[in-house]
Amino acid sequence: MGIEDPFYKRESSRQNPVAEHRQREKSSLTVQGHESRKSVAIPAKMEYGIQECHGCVLPSYKRSVEGKYHMKIVDYRKVPATTPLPGVIKRVPIGPEAGAKNFIMRVFEVAPGHASPDHIHPWEHEIFILSGEGVARSQDGKETPIGEGTTLFIPEGEKHCLVNKGRVELRFICMIPAGVE
């Protein structure tokens, strides 16, 4: 291609390409994405290591110099569960405790024949159905089938309910704004 990319080398001859780049760019770093080759701006006050992947040398996030939150990777099934309603299990794998300032990720498991109550929020939220099948009931009572791979956008102030009409758990991710729960 003719353009030298210091973060995408087949050999690890450089000791610290990020430090060299940081010298040139004091305010921010641009790191090339490994697979997509997409540029992402990253604050210069981060520390990086070097990671090898398929013979490539890539920068990898270690920690913030200022002690801010780290990337959090967790199996949601290991997060403590609550039971807000009979037949409904709720887990919060990502929230303020993990350093999420803008969103909360919740994972719900609804047993067959159970549902969330018809309810309204003063905020929008997004839902992604991981498994199972059921219906999403809108404020006018219309029931729309949902299943694995279905996405829902629920605007603020819209009455809604998810009902498991299948034979297995209805499992979904629900994203809401931070500070509302």
C-alpha positions, 0 to 999 in steps of 0.5 A: 500500500505504500503507507507504513503503519507502525502498529501493524508489523509482521515483526516485532523489531520496535521496542515501543511503537506507541511511545514513539507515536505518543512523542509525535502526537501529544494529545491523542493516539490513532490506533488502526483496528486489527481486522477492520483497519478502522481508526479509533482515537484513544486518549494519550494518557493511557498506557499500552502494551504490545500484543502479538496476534497472527504474527502482527504486533498490535497495541493493547490496552493495559490501564489508565495512568489516572487509575480510571476503569479498565476494560471489563470482560465477564461471563454474565452468568457469573454475575449475581442474579435478582428475581424482581418478579416470579419467573424473571431473573435479572443480572447487571453485568455492566453498570456504574460499578464497572465504570460505565458512565452512560449505559447499564446493560441488563440481562433478563431470563423470563421463564415460560409463561411469565412476563414483565409487567406492562410498564412505562419509563421516562427513558428510551431503551434497547433490547436484543433477544438472545434466545427463546420466543415470545411477544412484545406487547405495545401500549395499544395491546398489539402483540408482535412476535419476538425471538432470537436475533430480534431487536426492539427500540422502546421510546421514552414514555411508551407502555410495553411488556415482554411475554414468554410464550415459548417452551424455553427461557426468553433471554434478552439484553436490555440497555438503559441510560445510567442513573435511571435504575 
